């Protein structure tokens, strides 16, 4: 089956949805294609409760609410889900069940399909209370929770869960966080373990009952272990991406673009999939990239 459109947008995460909003307002025909069964990308799958504070004109908004807001500005008839794009040639997108000819093509797939990076200890896969993403926090009220990670999402989880539980532990392998430490500065119920790494699990049936962590010490110093009783273990070590090249050459995980976010003549890339000098992987720069590309295709 052959389809034709003005802009083929590959990826229905925040970048793709935002760009579809721009097209909708300007009366430009578009088709939004995503391999998942729902819109929102990693925000929906991994961080729906995360607070976003860098969107121009919006002081603060929860991730899932931002996706819902973007979705209101999109024609749902122009969204195609559960459809993997296999390759792109010139102005043609080859999907699993159809082909799309477009005047412009926008790659907005983030890092593509991904799976969570594991804790890396024996029996991890046997424990149903080890979680790698959260869509809500309320079930953790008054629970004993150990959180592993040092990025913004791990810090966000720590902040929110420590509001409803007084037995929350954040374990990170370094003394400094990759995320913004200001996030947890007022979290009086949060126990910090820095620098520590996971060592072993104790479990009963299909649930972990405790996790033992090991302090990171200089070589030659005696080993120091601590055991933490848990109801849940949350792991936020990032994700392992399964790259989809679409026929383009990647440098590592990324597709290189020029100063206009252009891959070649009529193909552009925005968001995590693309890379350039001083690239910042946050929502505000992503919006700026989309605005820049949209001005080009309108000119």
C-alpha positions as CSV (number, residue, x, y, z in Angstrom):
1,X,0.0,0.0,0.0
2,X,1.3,3.4,-0.9
3,X,0.6,6.6,1.1
4,X,1.6,10.2,0.4
5,X,2.0,13.0,2.9
6,X,3.8,16.3,3.4
7,X,5.9,15.2,6.4
8,X,6.5,11.7,7.6
9,X,7.3,11.8,11.3
10,X,9.0,8.7,12.6
11,X,8.6,8.4,16.4
12,X,5.6,9.4,18.5
13,X,7.5,10.5,21.6
14,X,7.6,14.2,22.8
15,X,9.6,15.3,19.7
16,X,7.3,13.6,17.2
17,X,4.1,14.8,18.9
18,X,5.4,18.3,19.3
19,X,6.3,18.5,15.6
20,X,2.9,17.0,14.7
21,X,1.3,19.9,16.6
22,X,3.3,22.4,14.6
23,X,2.1,20.7,11.3
24,X,-1.5,20.6,12.5
25,X,-1.6,24.3,13.4
26,X,0.0,25.2,10.0
27,X,-2.3,23.0,8.0
28,X,0.6,20.8,6.7
29,X,-0.3,17.2,6.0
30,X,1.7,14.7,8.1
31,X,1.8,11.0,9.1
32,X,3.1,10.1,12.6
33,X,4.5,6.5,12.7
34,X,5.6,4.6,15.8
35,X,6.6,1.0,16.4
36,X,5.1,1.0,19.9
37,X,1.5,0.4,20.8
38,X,1.1,3.8,22.5
39,X,2.4,7.4,22.1
40,X,4.9,9.1,24.4
41,X,8.1,7.2,23.8
42,X,10.4,6.7,26.9
43,X,8.4,9.3,28.8
44,X,5.4,7.1,28.7
45,X,7.2,3.8,29.1
46,X,9.8,4.7,31.8
47,X,9.1,8.1,33.4
48,X,5.4,9.0,33.3
49,X,5.5,10.6,36.8
50,X,8.7,12.6,36.2
51,X,8.4,16.4,36.7
52,X,9.5,18.5,33.7
53,X,10.6,22.0,34.5
54,X,12.4,23.2,31.3
55,X,9.5,23.6,28.8
56,X,9.2,27.2,27.6
57,X,6.0,28.7,28.9
58,X,5.3,25.9,31.4
59,X,6.8,26.2,34.8
60,X,6.3,22.6,35.8
61,X,4.4,19.6,34.4
62,X,4.3,15.9,35.0
63,X,5.6,13.9,32.0
64,X,2.4,12.0,31.3
65,X,0.4,15.2,31.5
66,X,2.7,16.8,28.9
67,X,2.2,13.9,26.6
68,X,-1.6,14.1,27.0
69,X,-1.4,17.9,26.3
70,X,0.6,17.3,23.1
71,X,-1.8,14.5,22.0
72,X,-4.8,16.9,22.1
73,X,-3.2,18.9,19.3
74,X,-2.7,16.0,17.0
75,X,-5.2,14.4,14.5
76,X,-5.5,10.9,15.8
77,X,-6.3,9.7,12.3
78,X,-2.8,10.6,11.3
79,X,-1.1,8.4,13.9
80,X,-0.1,4.9,13.0
81,X,1.1,2.7,15.9
82,X,2.6,-0.8,16.0
83,X,4.4,-0.2,12.8
84,X,8.1,-0.5,12.4
85,X,10.0,1.5,9.8
86,X,12.6,-0.7,8.2
87,X,14.4,1.7,5.9
88,X,14.3,5.2,4.4
89,X,15.5,6.1,0.9
90,X,15.4,9.6,-0.4
91,X,11.7,10.7,0.1
92,X,10.3,7.3,0.8
93,X,9.7,5.5,4.1
94,X,9.4,1.7,3.9
95,X,7.3,0.5,6.8
96,X,6.2,-3.1,7.6
97,X,2.8,-2.9,5.8
98,X,3.0,0.2,3.6
99,X,5.2,2.7,1.9
100,X,5.1,6.4,2.4
101,X,6.2,9.1,0.0
102,X,6.8,12.4,1.8
103,X,8.2,15.8,0.9
104,X,10.1,15.8,4.2
105,X,11.0,13.1,6.7
106,X,11.6,13.7,10.4
107,X,13.5,11.1,12.5
108,X,12.3,11.5,16.1
109,X,12.8,8.0,17.5
110,X,15.0,8.8,20.5
111,X,17.4,5.9,20.9
112,X,14.8,3.5,19.5
113,X,13.8,0.3,21.2
114,X,15.6,-0.3,24.5
115,X,15.7,-2.6,27.5
116,X,16.6,-1.6,31.0
117,X,20.1,-2.2,32.2
118,X,20.0,-4.8,35.0
119,X,21.3,-4.6,38.5
120,X,23.8,-7.3,37.7
121,X,23.5,-9.7,40.6
122,X,22.6,-13.4,40.8
123,X,18.9,-14.3,41.0
124,X,17.8,-10.8,39.8
125,X,15.6,-12.3,37.1
126,X,13.8,-14.4,39.7
127,X,12.5,-11.5,41.8
128,X,9.2,-9.9,40.8
129,X,9.7,-7.0,43.2
130,X,12.8,-5.7,41.3
131,X,11.4,-2.9,39.0
132,X,13.1,-0.9,36.3
133,X,10.4,1.7,35.5
134,X,7.5,3.3,37.4
135,X,4.1,4.6,36.2
136,X,2.9,5.4,39.7
137,X,4.3,5.7,43.2
138,X,1.3,5.1,45.5
139,X,1.8,1.4,45.9
140,X,5.2,2.2,47.6
141,X,3.6,4.0,50.6
142,X,5.2,2.9,53.8
143,X,7.3,0.3,52.0
144,X,11.0,-0.4,52.4
145,X,12.5,0.7,49.1
146,X,16.1,0.5,47.7
147,X,16.8,2.7,44.6
148,X,19.9,2.1,42.5
149,X,21.1,4.9,40.2
150,X,22.5,8.4,40.1
151,X,20.7,10.1,37.2
152,X,17.8,12.6,37.3
153,X,15.2,9.8,37.2
154,X,16.7,8.0,40.2
155,X,16.7,11.3,42.1
156,X,13.1,12.0,41.1
157,X,12.0,8.6,42.3
158,X,13.8,9.1,45.6
159,X,12.2,12.5,46.1
160,X,8.7,11.2,45.4
161,X,8.9,8.0,47.3
162,X,10.5,9.6,50.4
163,X,7.3,11.7,50.6
164,X,5.3,8.5,51.3
165,X,7.8,6.3,53.0
166,X,10.4,6.8,55.7
167,X,12.5,3.8,54.7
168,X,14.0,4.8,51.4
169,X,17.6,4.1,50.4
170,X,19.4,5.6,47.4
171,X,22.5,3.7,46.3
172,X,25.0,5.1,43.8
173,X,28.4,4.0,42.8
174,X,29.9,7.4,42.9
175,X,30.0,10.2,45.5
176,X,28.6,12.6,43.0
177,X,25.3,12.3,41.1
178,X,24.9,12.5,37.3
179,X,21.5,14.2,38.0
180,X,20.8,17.4,39.8
181,X,21.4,16.8,43.6
182,X,19.1,19.8,44.4
183,X,16.2,17.4,43.7
184,X,16.8,15.6,46.9
185,X,18.2,18.3,49.2
186,X,15.1,18.5,51.4
187,X,14.4,14.7,51.5
188,X,14.8,14.0,55.2
189,X,13.5,10.4,54.9
190,X,16.1,9.5,52.3
191,X,19.1,7.4,53.3
192,X,22.1,7.9,51.0
193,X,24.7,5.2,50.3
194,X,27.7,6.7,48.4
195,X,29.7,5.2,46.9
196,X,28.2,1.7,46.9
197,X,27.4,-1.0,44.3
198,X,25.1,-4.0,44.5
199,X,26.7,-7.2,45.8
200,X,24.0,-9.9,46.4
201,X,20.4,-10.6,47.0
202,X,18.5,-12.6,49.6
203,X,15.1,-13.8,48.4
204,X,12.1,-15.8,49.5
205,X,10.1,-17.4,46.7
206,X,9.8,-14.8,43.9
207,X,10.6,-11.8,46.0
208,X,13.8,-10.2,47.2
209,X,13.9,-9.7,50.9
210,X,17.2,-7.8,51.2
211,X,20.0,-6.5,49.1
212,X,23.6,-6.4,50.2
213,X,25.7,-3.5,48.9
214,X,29.5,-3.1,48.8
215,X,31.3,0.1,49.4
216,X,33.6,1.2,46.6
217,X,37.0,1.5,48.2
218,X,40.6,1.9,47.0
219,X,42.3,-1.4,46.0
220,X,43.8,-3.1,49.0
221,X,41.4,-1.8,51.6
222,X,39.2,-4.3,53.5
223,X,35.8,-5.1,52.0
224,X,32.8,-3.4,53.6
225,X,29.2,-4.7,53.1
226,X,25.8,-3.4,54.2
227,X,22.5,-5.3,54.1
228,X,19.3,-3.4,53.4
229,X,15.9,-5.0,54.0
230,X,13.5,-4.3,51.1
231,X,10.0,-4.6,50.0
232,X,10.9,-3.3,46.5
233,X,14.2,-2.7,44.6
234,X,14.1,0.0,41.9
235,X,16.9,0.0,39.3
236,X,17.6,3.0,37.2
237,X,20.8,2.3,35.4
238,X,19.6,3.5,32.1
239,X,18.7,1.5,29.0
240,X,20.5,-0.6,26.4
241,X,19.3,0.6,23.0
242,X,18.6,-1.7,20.1
243,X,19.7,0.5,17.2
244,X,17.6,0.9,14.1
245,X,19.7,2.6,11.4
246,X,17.0,3.1,8.7
247,X,19.8,2.7,6.2
248,X,21.8,5.6,7.6
249,X,25.3,5.4,9.1
250,X,25.5,6.0,12.8
251,X,28.4,7.1,14.9
252,X,27.9,5.0,18.0
253,X,24.3,5.4,19.0
254,X,23.7,8.6,17.0
255,X,23.1,9.9,13.6
256,X,25.2,13.0,12.8
257,X,23.3,16.1,11.6
258,X,24.4,19.6,10.4
259,X,23.6,22.9,12.1
260,X,20.0,22.7,10.7
261,X,19.5,19.2,12.1
262,X,19.6,17.9,8.5
263,X,20.7,14.3,7.7
264,X,20.5,14.9,4.0
265,X,18.4,17.0,1.5
266,X,14.9,16.4,2.8
267,X,15.5,14.3,6.0
268,X,16.0,15.8,9.4
269,X,16.6,14.3,12.9
270,X,15.8,15.8,16.3
271,X,16.0,14.6,19.9
272,X,18.2,11.8,21.2
273,X,18.8,10.1,17.9
274,X,20.9,13.0,16.6
275,X,24.2,14.4,17.7
276,X,26.2,17.5,17.3
277,X,28.7,19.7,19.2
278,X,27.3,20.8,22.6
279,X,24.1,18.7,22.2
280,X,21.9,18.9,25.3
281,X,19.4,16.0,25.8
282,X,16.5,17.7,27.5
283,X,13.0,18.8,26.5
284,X,13.7,22.5,26.0
285,X,16.6,22.0,23.4
286,X,14.5,19.3,21.7
287,X,11.7,21.8,21.2
288,X,14.2,24.3,19.9
289,X,15.4,21.7,17.4
290,X,11.8,21.0,16.2
291,X,11.1,24.8,15.8
292,X,14.2,25.2,13.8
293,X,13.4,22.3,11.4
294,X,9.8,23.4,11.1
295,X,10.9,26.9,9.9
296,X,13.1,25.3,7.3
297,X,10.4,23.1,5.8
298,X,8.0,26.1,5.7
299,X,10.5,28.4,3.9
